[in-house]
Amino acid sequence: MWFFISNLNYDLNAHKLEKKSTNYLKQIGMGGYLFFMSIWTGGKIIFSSRQYIWLLPGYAFALYGHRYLENGIAPQVARRYLGNSAWSQIMVGGSNFGELLGAGFVFLFTNLVQTPMPWLRLDALMLLIVWYIPYWRPKKGDVNEAWKVAGTFVPISFGWAAGDVSLAAYIQASLARVESQHADVSALGAVMAFLYSTYIVIYAICSPLLGRYIDGVYNRSGGSDGGTIYSALVNTAGVQFTVLCVVVFLSTFVPKGALAFNPAMLNDQALDADLEKSGLPQEVIEEKRRDSYMKDRRDSVDRVNADVNDTFAPDLKNITEASRENTRTY
């Protein structure tokens, strides 16, 4: 395996000459500066174009919903519904199995589904499954009930993993064609830094607030003397995930060309080929790819029409001649 690994002509001595000697504190300061510069640059890229604005709900909001499902809803169900907090890991295991299936389906159907839109829409719709939780009355202390919850988490995490994997591939392919305006910050790294930082901030704010709300409802309804969290989960699970479903689902119609159920490309960009080192401007390369794609589509339609004509033309000719003979007879 090591024989296939190379340094890609990387010159370590040249890098050392270019690197300026700085002390430890300056390096920490530069790292912090580049971190916030990445977030700032990523925010400008996302909010300045219709092509990327939908990535915020499609990635950050969907990721928040998935994390809250595993770290917010599952522990509450295990503790308050079933009476054993450890059983939340069974539910998380079902969620992880759904992630495995989702990633596998994206790999298997990558040629059939060429954009992340169908997977993101499936992800949004699967979030509505959590509505059963506030109205579910399981038997307390029965581990089989935890396995039932794990089974319902499988399709939810299946949709999220499929959307996340396909969206990550789309982001990487799309932003590889965007030139960075900062020498030390790449467009891809900046956008991913902004999206993931947004998710972290949302989760850091919402998770403790919602947890405090659930505990308050439990204590007001009786606490350890028979308190419940059914009404709290109506809001934290059902209503919250419905809002996420609507926002994520609507965001999939924002990019140009995304109205189709399974769009072949978004924003007139053919991302299924590697970047060409031809020296031509990126706009010219994209135009050539679009022309090639449309030519292939026209050729495919022409071949289908030719096959249809070859198949049915003789029969149509015979029918026409027979009708003419009947007309002459009458």
N, C-alpha and C positions, 0 to 999 in steps of 0.2 A: 504493500500500500504506500509506503514512504517513497517509492520510486516515482509515483505519479504526482508528488507534491513538489512544487517549485516556489521560489520567492518572487516570481513574475518580474524579474529584472529590477528588483528593489535595491537601491544603492544606500546602504546604511551610512556610509561615510559622508555622502552628500547630505543626508538628512541631519547628521550631526553638525555639519558646517552651517546649515541653515538655522538650526535651533539655537536660540539665544539662551545664554546662561542666566537663570533667574533663581531667586531664593524660594524657599518652600511657601512662604506666605503669598508671594506674588503668583505662584502657580495655583494655589487655592483660590485666590481672587480671580484669576483668569478663568478657572473652571466654573466658578459661579457666574461670571459674566457671560461665558459662552452658553451656559445652561439657560439663563433668562433671555439671551439673544435668540437661542433656538426656539423658545416658546413664543417670543415676540414675532419672529420671522414666520413660524408656522401659523400663527393667528392671522397675520397679514395675507398669507397665501390662501388660507381657507375662507376668510371673510371677504376677499376681494374678487371672487370668481364663482359663478354658478357651477362651474365644473367641480369645485371642491367643497362648497358650503354644506352639501348634504353628508359629508363625511363625519361631521360633528355628531348628529343624532345617530347615523348609521353605525358608527364605531363606539364613541364614548358612551352614549346613552344605553346602547345595547349591552356593552360590557358592564356598565353599572347594574343593569337589571339582572344579568347573570350572576354577578358577585352577590347581590343582595338576596337572590334566591338561595344560594348555598350558605351564606354567612348570616343572613337575617331571618329568613322564613324557616329554613330547615331546623335551626336550633330551637326556635320558638315552638314549632310543631312537636319536636321531640320532647321538649321539657314540659310544656303546658298541656299538650294533647295526650301524650303517651307516658309521661312521668319518668322518662329516662333520657337525659341529655346526650348520652353516648350514642344513642341510636341515630342521631343526626348524621353520623358518618356513614351509615347505611344509605341514607338519602343522598348524600354527596357522592357516594359510590355509584348510584344509579345515574346521577348527573354526569359523572366522569365517563361512564359507559356511553351515554348519549353523545358526549363530545367526540369520543372515538368513532362512533358510527357516522356522525356528521362530517368529520374530516375525511373519513374513508369514502363517503359518497361524493364529496367534492373531487377527490382524486379520480374516482371511477368515471364521473360524468363531466370531466373538464372540457371535453370536446363538444359535448351537447349543450352545456350551460357555460357560455363564454363570458358572462358578466356576473357580478355578485347580486344583481337585482332580484332574481327569483329566490335565491337563498335568503336574502334579507327580508323579503316579504313573508317567506315561510317562518322565519325567526319571529317576526312581529306577531303573526297569527298564533303561533304556539304559546306566546306569553299569556293568552287568555285562558289557558288550561288551569291556571292557579285559582280561578274563581270557585272551584269546588271546595277549596280548603276552608273558607269561613263557615260553610254549611255542612261540613263533614263531622260526624260524631263517632270517632273510632273507639274501640275497646281499650281502656287504659291498661298499660302493662303488657300488652300483646306485641311481641316483636314482629309478627306477621304484618301488622298495620304499617310498620316502618318500611317494610319491603314494598307494600302497595304504593306508598308515597314515592319510593325510589323508582318504581315503574312509571309513575306519572311525570317524574322529572326527566326521564329519558328523552321523550320527544321535544321537551322544552330546550334542553341542552343540545339536542341534535340540531335544531334550527339555529341556535346561537353559534355553535362551532362551525357549521357549514357557512353561515354568513361571515363569521370572523375570518376563517381561512381564505375564502374567496376574496373578501374585501382587502385583506392584507396583501394578497397577490396583486390585486388591482392597484392599490396605492403604490406599491413598489414599482410596477410597470409604468404607471402614469407619471409619477413624480420623477422617474429617471429621465424624463424628457423635459423637465423644467430646470432651467439654469439657476443656480444659487446666486443671490446678490451679495453674499458674504463669503469671504475667502475661507473662513474656518467653520462655516455652518452649511451643511447640505440641505437641499429642499426636502428630501425624504426624511432625514433625521429631524428637521425642524417640525414638519407636520406631525410625525409620530410623537415627538416630545409634547406638542401642544395637545394632541388628542388624549394621550395617556395621562398627562397632568390634569386635564379637565376631568377625566374619570376619577382620578384620585381625590380631587377637590370635592366633587359631587358626593362621592361615597363618604369622605371624611365628615361632611356636613350632615348628610341625610341619615346615615346609619345610626349615629347616637341619638339624634332627635327622634327618629321613628322608634328606636328601642325604648327610649324614655316614655314615649306615648303609649306603647304597648304595655309597659310595666305599670303605668298609671291607670290604664283601663283595668288591668288585672287586679290591682290593689283596690280600686273603687268598687269592683264587683264582688269583693269578698276576700281576695288574696288567697292565703293558704287554707282558708275555711270554705273553699268552693268557688274561688274566682275563675273567670273565663276570659279569653281574649278573642272570642268570636267576632265581636263588633269591631275590634281593632284591626283584625286581619281583613275585614271588608275594605278598609281604607288602605292599609299598608301593602296588601297583596292584590286584591281585586282592582281597586280604583287606580292605584299607582301603576300597576302593570298594564291596565287598559290605556292610560295616558301614554306610557312608553310605546305600546302597540300602535296607537294612532300616529304618534310623532315619527317613529321609525318607518312605518308603512308609507306615510305621505312623503317622507324624504326620498323614497326610492323613485319618485316621479319627477324629481327636480332636474337631474341631468338631461341634457339634450339627447333625444332618442330613447328615453327610458320608458315611454308609455306602453311599449309592447310587453307582452307577458314574459318573453324570453328574448330581450334585445341582443342583436349580434354584436353591436358595439355602442359605446357611449361617447358623446361629444365628437362624433366623427373621427375617433381615434382607433386605429387598428393596433392593438397592444399584444397581438399573438406572435410578434416577430421581434428579434433582437434589434437593438439600435445599430444603424449602419454608420460605418466610419467612412463616408464618401466625401466629406468636406462640404456637402450641400447644406443649406439652412434646414432646420428642423421642419419648417412649414412646407418646404418643397418635398421632403421625404414623406411627411404625412399625406400630402396631396397625392403623391404617387401610390401610396398604399391604398388610399380610398379609391382611386381610379382602378387599381388592380382588383380590389375587392368587388367593386360594382361590375367590372368586366366578367369576373368569375360568376357572379350572380346571373348576369344576362346570358352567359354561355350555358349555365345550368338550365335556365328557363327555356332557351332555344332547344336544348337537347330533349327536354321533356315534351315540348310541342312537336318536335320531329317524331319522337316515339309514338305520341298519340296519333299523329297523322298517318304514320306507317301502319298502325294497328287498326284504325277505324276507317281510313279513307276507302279501301276496297269495299267494305260493307256499305258505306254511304253511296258509293258509285252504283252498286248493285241495286240498292233501294231506289235510287233515282231512276235508273233504267226501267225497273219494274213498274214504277208509277207512270212512267211515260207510256209503256206498253198498255197498261190498263186504260189510260186516257184515250189512246188510239182505238182500243177495242170498243169503248162506249161511244 
